[in-house]
Amino acid sequence: MINVKLFKKIALVLFFISFATPSFPLMVELPLKKLVVSSNSIIIGNVTSIESEWNLDKNMIYTIVRVMMTEIIKGDENPKMIMIKVPGGKVGDIGCKVSDTPEFKINERILVFLNPVNSKKSSIETIQNSHLNSYEIFGKSQGKFVLDNEGKAARGNFTLYPDKLIKSQDFKVNILVQRIQEIISQEAKND
């Protein structure tokens, strides 16, 4: 004899599953040219600190990454220190993970494609402690390269729609910077 309670539970689960739709991260692979053209600034620098905080409504956590700039490839930033705001992080016991956003480590040397947080190109809202010289990374994980001591630039893993994982890609730093500068020059000629 079938247990009626068990049958009802199974029927309820199947009912809700029938309404579930698959969800995939919706990220389109961005060619280097798109990263360069769509970014106001491209810099190389070293991560000096990482901290997370709530937004004003306390419904989203953002991580603030402080970066000491060592080289400006594109843009006219004056300060040596900038802040990059990334969705997600951990405040106290509460954490928020946002798919395909880059992660950072203290003392990491990075090359990043940036837009000012308060620009029209920015998608990040103003957070509790409004910071001057605050940027977001254009292209999420695709807009951050980690530079190692051997002259390589590695881009982390990210997921493309529909469910295609792009593994870490390595480039030589000098060739990557040279290619970025070529794109900048070409775009200047076209304007």
Phi, psi and omega in degrees: 000138182280134176289119185296319180296317179296317179300316179296320179296315180296317179298320179295316179298313179298323178300312181290326178296326181296337179267351182287137175244145179294144176235138180232149173298137184252083179235129179262136179295130182256123175291160181305320180301317180296319178299315182293310185293324185274356180258137175284328184221146172226122184226161169245138180193180181244133178288124182254331178202156180220126175212154181245153179206161178282154169282179183299322181278356182056038177240004178207142178254138175237148175258133178255119181250119178267132184232128173272113183288138175245339180205138176250118180268322178217140179110176181228046180293133178268319185289150176282332183250130174235165176239133177251127179259127182235130177298138179102167180144194181221127175238117184062232180268001185253128179238156179220122179248128180247126184297146174062019172267145183289150174251154185232158175229146176300141180071007177287136175265127188228156167240124185227150177258119192235154167227144177300142182300324183267015179273168178294336180280351184277144177246359183265131179286164177293136180255178190307307180261091183297123185253139171287156177057042180260137184227163168236157180276128175281133177088012180051232183297336181288341183264016179228128174242139174263129182258127180260178183284351180263009178084019178254146175246120182247134175256134183291176178290146172209160185251134177253157175284139351263102171063043177249114181276125175262118181286164179309136180244132180254140177225156171282133185303312183296325178288320177298312180296318178299316180295319177300314180296324177296318179295318178300314179297316179297318179294324178294322178294325182285341182278000000 
